[in-house]
């Protein structure tokens, strides 16, 4: 079982201390979400892995995933992650759920 919180990409980049250059590159590539060190576009494609110590994609692909995301600002990030990890279970609030897919 893997449990994680879905973050909006730009907030996660700032918290992670990524350089301005790297932030600009990821924004230009369409970074929408971050989960477990993976940065994803809206379509779920992984565009950057922040740490070589993160859980491998093979492990994530075969694991039961429970994810959380809250607030309407997190709706696009939650959608991006669910596009990648389609079998994941998402726990969220009404604000996020109501704005997913918009």
C-alpha positions as CSV (number, residue, x, y, z in Angstrom):
1,X,0.0,0.0,0.0
2,X,1.4,3.4,-1.0
3,X,-0.2,6.5,0.5
4,X,0.7,10.0,-0.8
5,X,-0.5,13.5,-1.1
6,X,-0.8,15.2,-4.5
7,X,0.8,18.6,-4.8
8,X,0.5,21.4,-7.3
9,X,3.7,21.3,-9.3
10,X,4.8,24.9,-8.8
11,X,4.3,24.8,-5.0
12,X,6.3,21.5,-4.8
13,X,9.1,23.0,-6.9
14,X,9.5,25.9,-4.5
15,X,9.4,23.7,-1.4
16,X,11.9,21.4,-3.0
17,X,14.3,24.3,-3.7
18,X,14.5,23.7,-7.4
19,X,16.5,26.4,-9.3
20,X,14.7,29.1,-11.2
21,X,16.0,27.6,-14.4
22,X,14.6,24.1,-13.6
23,X,11.2,25.6,-12.5
24,X,11.0,27.5,-15.8
25,X,11.9,24.3,-17.8
26,X,9.2,22.3,-16.0
27,X,6.6,25.0,-16.3
28,X,7.4,25.2,-20.1
29,X,6.9,21.5,-20.3
30,X,3.5,21.7,-18.7
31,X,4.2,20.5,-15.1
32,X,0.9,20.3,-13.3
33,X,1.4,17.9,-10.4
34,X,3.9,16.3,-8.1
35,X,3.5,13.1,-6.2
36,X,6.3,11.1,-4.5
37,X,9.0,13.1,-6.3
38,X,7.5,12.7,-9.8
39,X,6.4,15.8,-11.7
40,X,3.6,15.2,-14.2
41,X,1.9,17.0,-17.1
42,X,-2.0,17.2,-17.2
43,X,-2.0,14.0,-19.4
44,X,-0.2,12.1,-16.7
45,X,3.2,11.9,-18.5
46,X,6.1,12.1,-16.1
47,X,8.5,14.8,-17.1
48,X,10.9,14.9,-14.2
49,X,11.9,12.8,-11.3
50,X,13.1,15.0,-8.4
51,X,15.0,12.3,-6.5
52,X,16.6,9.0,-7.4
53,X,15.5,7.7,-4.0
54,X,11.8,7.9,-4.8
55,X,9.6,4.7,-5.2
56,X,10.2,3.1,-8.6
57,X,7.5,3.3,-11.2
58,X,7.4,-0.6,-11.3
59,X,6.6,-0.6,-7.6
60,X,4.0,2.1,-8.0
61,X,2.4,0.4,-11.0
62,X,1.9,-2.8,-9.0
63,X,0.9,-1.2,-5.6
64,X,-2.4,-0.2,-4.3
65,X,-2.3,3.6,-4.1
66,X,-4.3,5.8,-1.8
67,X,-3.9,9.5,-2.7
68,X,-5.2,12.8,-1.1
69,X,-5.7,16.2,-2.6
70,X,-7.7,19.1,-1.2
71,X,-9.0,22.4,-2.4
72,X,-10.2,23.6,-5.8
73,X,-6.6,24.7,-6.6
74,X,-5.5,21.0,-6.5
75,X,-8.1,19.8,-8.9
76,X,-5.9,19.9,-12.0
77,X,-3.0,18.3,-10.1
78,X,-5.3,15.5,-8.9
79,X,-6.6,14.9,-12.4
80,X,-3.0,14.7,-13.8
81,X,-1.9,12.1,-11.2
82,X,-5.0,10.0,-11.8
83,X,-4.3,10.1,-15.5
84,X,-1.0,8.4,-14.8
85,X,-2.1,6.1,-11.9
86,X,-5.6,5.1,-13.1
87,X,-6.2,2.5,-10.4
88,X,-5.4,4.8,-7.5
89,X,-8.0,5.7,-4.9
90,X,-8.4,9.4,-4.3
91,X,-9.6,11.0,-1.1
92,X,-10.5,14.6,-1.5
93,X,-13.0,17.3,-0.6
94,X,-15.9,18.7,-2.5
95,X,-14.0,21.8,-3.7
96,X,-11.4,19.6,-5.4
97,X,-13.9,17.0,-6.7
98,X,-16.2,19.7,-8.2
99,X,-13.3,21.3,-10.1
100,X,-11.7,18.1,-11.5
101,X,-12.0,18.0,-15.3
102,X,-12.6,21.7,-15.7
